[in-house]
Amino acid sequence: MAACSVVRRLVGCPRWHGGQLMRQQVRRVVSTQEPEILKHQILAETTVSRDHLTPELALHLITPACHLWRAPPHLSPFPDPFWAFYWPGGQAVSRFILDNPAVVKGKTVLDFGCGCGASGLAAKSAGAKRVTFNDIDEVAMEALQLNAGVNKILVDDMTTTNLVGSAGSPHQVVLAGDLLYDSKFAGEVLTWLQQLNRSGSLVLIGDPGRFALESHPLKASLQCLAKYELAATTLLENSGHPQAFVWTFS
């Protein structure tokens, strides 16, 4: 794989590993493209894949079969297509939900930083009463709708509001996969998620063992609910972490 490929850029970018705070958290990512054009671009640059921990869900992803897997970043029509990869923490949370549907059945769910929307879609297929999909990238919202369509799942609600720090939560379950990629941002997110937990929400955190979580003081407040071995393709996309875990506040 070329060192300057789209995949390499995403694996090494601040959104996932250290460095400055993810720029998308500073400003909302607003696309200048019309929704139909965006959908056409997503369809053209991704393939529908079930090669992950949740083969029950078909997802539009950038895989080794896609042009952008090896293409240099300047050829990508998307600035940061993180939503086109099924990151390990999201896979773990989604697998856990599908294996334990009672966790979400009949409940209201927030898929925070949803990316491709897999965890929220897993919650809907497991019988969640209502799922709110949240991501500040509007391109991710278009990808989510395509993924919902291919799985014949109704999208209840979407929002691109940055929710970190907001008071309280109307959701009974909050899903957070692969958001603890930067030490500073991880602190903000974990503090907020702990507040939601204290207000009554069940918080499910997916992470492959990144330093930002492993080194954080709040790690001691978490208990591991599940551990999953990751597929070879996923290892290429996330710097080789071999496993992914699901955590909740104890």
Backbone hydrogen bonds in HBPLUS format (Angstrom, degrees):
<---DONOR---> <-ACCEPTOR-->    atom                        ^
c    i                          cat <-CA-CA->   ^        H-A-AA   ^      H-
h    n   atom  resd res      DA  || num        DHA   H-A  angle D-A-AA Bond
n    s   type  num  typ     dist DA aas  dist angle  dist       angle   num
A0005-SER N   A0002-ALA O   3.20 MM   3  5.38 159.4  2.24 116.1 115.1     1
A0009-ARG N   A0005-SER O   3.00 MM   4  6.29 156.8  2.06 150.9 157.7     2
A0006-VAL N   A0071-ALA O   2.92 MM  65  6.11 132.4  2.15 166.9 174.8     3
A0010-LEU N   A0006-VAL O   3.05 MM   4  6.32 159.2  2.10 151.3 156.0     4
A0011-VAL N   A0007-VAL O   2.93 MM   4  6.16 162.4  1.96 156.4 161.5     5
A0012-GLY N   A0008-ARG O   3.07 MM   4  6.15 150.6  2.15 144.0 150.9     6
A0013-CYS N   A0009-ARG O   2.92 MM   4  5.77 110.2  2.42 136.9 153.2     7
A0013-CYS N   A0010-LEU O   3.30 MM   3  5.03 153.3  2.38  94.7 102.4     8
A0016-TRP N   A0013-CYS O   2.99 MM   3  5.90 151.7  2.07 127.5 132.9     9
A0017-HIS N   A0013-CYS O   3.07 MM   4  6.14 157.6  2.13 146.9 153.1    10
A0018-GLY N   A0181-TYR O   2.96 MM 163  6.33 140.5  2.12 156.9 151.4    11
A0025-GLN N   A0022-MET O   2.91 MM   3  5.57 151.7  1.99 116.8 125.2    12
A0026-VAL N   A0023-ARG O   3.00 MM   3  5.17 143.7  2.14 101.8 112.7    13
A0027-ARG N   A0023-ARG O   3.26 MM   4  6.67 152.4  2.34 151.7 158.1    14
A0029-VAL N   A0136-ILE O   3.27 MM 107  6.18 139.9  2.44 126.2 137.3    15
A0138-GLU N   A0029-VAL O   3.14 MM 109  6.21 173.1  2.15 158.9 160.1    16
A0037-ILE N   A0034-GLU O   2.98 MM   3  5.31 121.9  2.32 108.1 122.9    17
A0038-LEU N   A0034-GLU O   2.97 MM   4  6.28 161.5  2.00 159.6 165.7    18
A0039-LYS N   A0035-PRO O   2.88 MM   4  6.13 161.9  1.92 153.5 158.2    19
A0040-HIS N   A0036-GLU O   3.04 MM   4  6.20 154.0  2.11 138.9 145.8    20
A0041-GLN N   A0037-ILE O   2.94 MM   4  6.23 156.6  1.99 150.3 156.6    21
A0042-ILE N   A0038-LEU O   2.86 MM   4  6.14 160.8  1.89 155.7 161.0    22
A0043-LEU N   A0039-LYS O   2.96 MM   4  6.13 165.1  1.98 150.4 154.3    23
A0044-ALA N   A0040-HIS O   2.95 MM   4  6.11 148.3  2.05 143.0 152.1    24
A0045-GLU N   A0041-GLN O   2.98 MM   4  6.10 143.4  2.12 147.5 156.1    25
A0047-THR N   A0061-LEU O   2.86 MM  14  5.53 161.7  1.89 151.9 153.3    26
A0061-LEU N   A0047-THR O   2.94 MM  14  5.53 170.4  1.95 149.9 147.0    27
A0049-SER N   A0059-LEU O   2.82 MM  10  5.36 161.8  1.85 144.6 147.7    28
A0059-LEU N   A0049-SER O   3.09 MM  10  5.36 163.1  2.12 140.6 145.5    29
A0052-HIS N   A0050-ARG O   2.95 MM   2  5.68 132.5  2.18 105.5  91.4    30
A0057-LEU N   A0054-THR O   2.93 MM   3  5.86 170.2  1.94 130.3 133.1    31
A0062-ILE N   A0084-ALA O   2.79 MM  22  5.41 163.6  1.82 148.6 148.7    32
A0066-CYS N   A0063-THR O   2.84 MM   3  5.41 168.6  1.85 125.3 129.1    33
A0069-TRP N   A0066-CYS O   3.19 MM   3  5.55 152.6  2.27 107.7 115.7    34
A0075-LEU N   A0072-PRO O   2.98 MM   3  5.81 165.0  2.01 129.5 134.2    35
A0076-SER N   A0073-PRO O   3.01 MM   3  5.43 164.4  2.03 115.6 120.7    36
A0082-PHE N   A0080-ASP O   2.76 MM   2  5.66 140.9  1.91 103.3  94.5    37
A0084-ALA N   A0081-PRO O   3.00 MM   3  5.46 161.7  2.04 112.8 118.8    38
A0085-PHE N   A0082-PHE O   3.25 MM   3  5.73 157.5  2.30 117.4 118.0    39
A0090-GLY N   A0087-TRP O   3.12 MM   3  5.56 119.8  2.50 110.4 124.3    40
A0091-GLN N   A0087-TRP O   3.05 MM   4  6.35 153.7  2.12 152.5 160.8    41
A0092-ALA N   A0088-PRO O   2.95 MM   4  6.20 155.3  2.01 148.4 154.7    42
A0093-VAL N   A0089-GLY O   3.04 MM   4  6.29 166.1  2.06 151.0 153.8    43
A0094-SER N   A0090-GLY O   2.99 MM   4  6.08 164.8  2.02 148.0 152.7    44
A0095-ARG N   A0091-GLN O   2.89 MM   4  6.03 161.6  1.92 149.3 154.5    45
A0096-PHE N   A0092-ALA O   2.92 MM   4  6.08 159.3  1.97 149.7 155.6    46
A0097-ILE N   A0093-VAL O   3.01 MM   4  6.26 155.7  2.08 148.7 154.7    47
A0098-LEU N   A0094-SER O   3.01 MM   4  6.27 164.8  2.03 153.0 156.7    48
A0099-ASP N   A0095-ARG O   2.95 MM   4  6.12 145.8  2.06 145.9 155.3    49
A0100-ASN N   A0096-PHE O   2.88 MM   4  5.92 126.5  2.17 137.6 151.8    50
A0100-ASN N   A0097-ILE O   3.13 MM   3  4.95 133.3  2.36  92.6 105.7    51
A0103-VAL N   A0100-ASN O   3.03 MM   3  5.96 166.6  2.05 130.3 134.0    52
A0104-VAL N   A0101-PRO O   3.08 MM   3  5.80 148.4  2.19 118.7 125.1    53
A0105-LYS N   A0101-PRO O   2.93 MM   4  5.85 144.7  2.05 154.5 164.9    54
A0107-LYS N   A0104-VAL O   2.96 MM   3  5.31 156.5  2.02 143.5 139.3    55
A0106-GLY N   A0127-GLY O   2.81 MM  21  6.03 170.4  1.82 137.0 135.1    56
A0129-LYS N   A0107-LYS O   2.78 MM  22  4.92 132.6  2.01 122.2 134.6    57
A0130-ARG N   A0107-LYS O   3.43 MM  23  6.73 157.3  2.49 132.8 132.6    58
A0172-GLN N   A0108-THR O   2.96 MM  64  5.31 124.6  2.27 120.4 134.2    59
A0173-VAL N   A0108-THR O   3.04 MM  65  6.38 146.3  2.16 154.5 162.9    60
A0109-VAL N   A0130-ARG O   2.78 MM  21  6.16 158.9  1.82 160.6 167.6    61
A0132-THR N   A0109-VAL O   2.80 MM  23  6.22 161.1  1.84 157.8 162.8    62
A0110-LEU N   A0173-VAL O   2.86 MM  63  6.34 150.9  1.95 153.1 162.9    63
A0175-LEU N   A0110-LEU O   2.77 MM  65  6.07 170.6  1.78 174.4 176.9    64
A0111-ASP N   A0132-THR O   2.86 MM  21  6.13 170.6  1.87 164.2 166.5    65
A0134-ASN N   A0111-ASP O   3.01 MM  23  5.96 162.2  2.05 156.6 152.7    66
A0112-PHE N   A0175-LEU O   2.94 MM  63  5.85 143.5  2.08 155.4 161.5    67
A0113-GLY N   A0134-ASN O   2.81 MM  21  5.46 113.2  2.27 126.4 145.4    68
A0114-CYS N   A0134-ASN O   2.74 MM  20  5.65 158.7  1.78 148.9 153.1    69
A0117-GLY N   A0114-CYS O   2.86 MM   3  4.76 163.7  1.89 127.0 124.9    70
A0121-LEU N   A0117-GLY O   2.94 MM   4  6.10 156.2  1.99 156.3 164.1    71
A0122-ALA N   A0118-ALA O   2.78 MM   4  6.00 149.7  1.87 148.1 156.9    72
A0123-ALA N   A0119-SER O   2.95 MM   4  6.24 151.1  2.04 142.0 149.8    73
A0124-LYS N   A0120-GLY O   2.94 MM   4  6.27 153.4  2.01 145.2 152.1    74
A0125-SER N   A0121-LEU O   2.94 MM   4  6.17 162.4  1.97 149.1 153.7    75
A0126-ALA N   A0122-ALA O   2.93 MM   4  6.08 130.1  2.18 138.9 152.5    76
A0126-ALA N   A0123-ALA O   3.17 MM   3  4.98 130.5  2.43  90.3 103.8    77
A0128-ALA N   A0123-ALA O   2.94 MM   5  5.45 159.8  1.98 147.3 146.7    78
A0127-GLY N   A0124-LYS O   3.08 MM   3  5.27 161.9  2.12 106.7 111.5    79
A0133-PHE N   A0157-ASP O   2.90 MM  24  6.19 171.1  1.91 145.9 145.5    80
A0159-THR N   A0133-PHE O   2.91 MM  26  6.37 143.4  2.04 161.0 167.7    81
A0135-ASP N   A0159-THR O   3.20 MM  24  6.69 150.1  2.29 152.6 161.4    82
A0140-ALA N   A0137-ASP O   3.14 MM   3  5.39 125.1  2.46 100.2 113.0    83
A0142-GLU N   A0138-GLU O   3.32 MM   4  6.72 144.1  2.45 138.3 146.1    84
A0142-GLU N   A0139-VAL O   3.06 MM   3  5.18 122.7  2.41  97.1 111.2    85
A0143-ALA N   A0139-VAL O   3.01 MM   4  6.41 159.3  2.05 151.7 157.4    86
A0144-LEU N   A0140-ALA O   2.80 MM   4  6.00 156.9  1.85 149.3 156.0    87
A0145-GLN N   A0141-MET O   3.15 MM   4  6.37 157.9  2.21 140.7 145.2    88
A0146-LEU N   A0142-GLU O   3.13 MM   4  6.47 152.3  2.21 146.8 154.2    89
A0147-ASN N   A0143-ALA O   2.91 MM   4  6.21 158.8  1.96 153.7 159.8    90
A0148-ALA N   A0144-LEU O   2.78 MM   4  6.06 153.5  1.85 153.1 161.4    91
A0149-GLY N   A0145-GLN O   2.92 MM   4  6.07 153.2  2.00 140.5 147.9    92
A0150-VAL N   A0146-LEU O   3.00 MM   4  6.29 160.9  2.04 152.9 156.4    93
A0151-ASN N   A0147-ASN O   3.25 MM   4  6.35 138.5  2.43 136.7 146.6    94
A0153-ILE N   A0148-ALA O   2.89 MM   5  4.97 172.0  1.90 144.9 147.6    95
A0152-LYS N   A0149-GLY O   3.04 MM   3  4.86 158.3  2.09 100.4 107.1    96
A0166-SER N   A0163-LEU O   2.91 MM   3  5.48 165.4  1.93 143.1 144.1    97
A0202-LEU N   A0172-GLN O   2.83 MM  30  6.14 170.1  1.84 148.9 147.1    98
A0174-VAL N   A0202-LEU O   2.78 MM  28  6.14 159.9  1.82 156.8 160.2    99
A0204-LEU N   A0174-VAL O   2.87 MM  30  6.23 165.3  1.89 168.8 173.0   100
A0176-ALA N   A0204-LEU O   2.91 MM  28  6.18 155.1  1.98 169.9 169.1   101
A0206-GLY N   A0176-ALA O   2.90 MM  30  6.21 159.7  1.94 135.8 140.7   102
A0178-ASP N   A0206-GLY O   2.93 MM  28  5.90 170.6  1.93 145.0 147.0   103
A0186-ALA N   A0182-ASP O   2.63 MM   4  5.62 158.1  1.68 161.8 169.5   104
A0187-GLY N   A0183-SER O   3.12 MM   4  6.26 149.0  2.22 138.6 145.3   105
A0188-GLU N   A0184-LYS O   3.28 MM   4  6.66 154.9  2.35 145.1 151.1   106
A0189-VAL N   A0185-PHE O   2.87 MM   4  6.15 165.7  1.89 158.3 162.1   107
A0190-LEU N   A0186-ALA O   2.82 MM   4  5.88 170.0  1.83 152.6 155.9   108
A0191-THR N   A0187-GLY O   3.06 MM   4  6.03 159.7  2.10 142.3 148.0   109
A0192-TRP N   A0188-GLU O   3.09 MM   4  6.24 159.4  2.13 143.8 149.6   110
A0193-LEU N   A0189-VAL O   2.79 MM   4  6.02 163.4  1.82 156.2 161.3   111
A0194-GLN N   A0190-LEU O   2.88 MM   4  6.00 151.9  1.96 144.9 152.3   112
A0195-GLN N   A0191-THR O   3.11 MM   4  6.37 147.2  2.22 139.7 148.3   113
A0195-GLN N   A0192-TRP O   3.08 MM   3  5.07 118.1  2.48  93.9 109.1   114
A0196-LEU N   A0192-TRP O   2.98 MM   4  6.37 152.9  2.05 149.2 156.8   115
A0197-ASN N   A0193-LEU O   2.91 MM   4  6.17 154.3  1.98 145.8 153.0   116
A0198-ARG N   A0194-GLN O   2.93 MM   4  6.19 153.9  2.00 145.2 151.9   117
A0199-SER N   A0195-GLN O   2.99 MM   4  6.25 131.6  2.23 138.3 151.4   118
A0199-SER N   A0196-LEU O   3.09 MM   3  5.01 129.8  2.35  92.0 105.9   119
A0201-SER N   A0196-LEU O   3.04 MM   5  5.58 163.2  2.06 148.3 142.8   120
A0200-GLY N   A0197-ASN O   3.06 MM   3  5.25 159.8  2.10 105.8 111.6   121
A0205-ILE N   A0247-TRP O   2.81 MM  42  4.94 171.3  1.82 149.1 152.0   122
A0247-TRP N   A0205-ILE O   2.73 MM  42  4.94 160.7  1.76 146.1 153.0   123
A0207-ASP N   A0245-PHE O   3.06 MM  38  5.48 155.8  2.12 147.1 154.2   124
A0245-PHE N   A0207-ASP O   2.83 MM  38  5.48 167.0  1.85 144.0 148.2   125
A0213-LEU N   A0210-ARG O   3.16 MM   3  5.84 139.8  2.33 115.7 124.1   126
A0214-GLU N   A0210-ARG O   3.07 MM   4  6.27 177.9  2.07 157.5 157.9   127
A0215-SER N   A0211-PHE O   2.89 MM   4  5.70 155.4  1.95 153.5 155.4   128
A0216-HIS N   A0213-LEU O   3.09 MM   3  5.21 158.5  2.13 108.2 115.0   129
A0219-LYS N   A0216-HIS O   2.97 MM   3  5.57 161.8  2.00 118.8 124.8   130
A0220-ALA N   A0217-PRO O   3.31 MM   3  6.18 158.0  2.36 119.8 122.8   131
A0221-SER N   A0218-LEU O   2.87 MM   3  5.22 154.9  1.93 110.6 118.9   132
A0222-LEU N   A0219-LYS O   3.10 MM   3  5.38 165.0  2.12 113.6 116.7   133
A0250-SER N   A0221-SER O   2.87 MM  29  5.85 169.5  1.88 155.7 157.9   134
A0223-GLN N   A0248-THR O   2.79 MM  25  5.56 160.0  1.83 164.0 170.9   135
A0248-THR N   A0223-GLN O   3.05 MM  25  5.56 148.6  2.15 148.4 158.1   136
A0225-LEU N   A0246-VAL O   2.75 MM  21  5.45 167.3  1.76 155.6 159.8   137
A0246-VAL N   A0226-ALA O   2.98 MM  20  5.17 154.4  2.04 143.0 143.8   138
A0228-TYR N   A0244-ALA O   2.84 MM  16  5.31 158.9  1.88 157.7 164.3   139
A0244-ALA N   A0228-TYR O   2.91 MM  16  5.31 147.6  2.02 145.9 155.5   140
A0230-LEU N   A0242-PRO O   2.98 MM  12  5.56 166.5  2.00 149.5 146.8   141
A0235-LEU N   A0231-ALA O   3.14 MM   4  6.51 147.2  2.26 148.3 158.0   142
A0236-LEU N   A0232-ALA O   3.28 MM   4  6.66 148.0  2.39 146.3 153.5   143
A0237-GLU N   A0233-THR O   3.31 MM   4  6.63 140.9  2.48 141.0 151.2   144
A0237-GLU N   A0234-THR O   3.10 MM   3  5.09 126.5  2.40  95.0 108.9   145
A0238-ASN N   A0235-LEU O   3.39 MM   3  5.46 152.6  2.47  99.7 107.1   146
A0240-GLY N   A0235-LEU O   2.90 MM   5  4.26 146.4  2.01 147.4 144.2   147
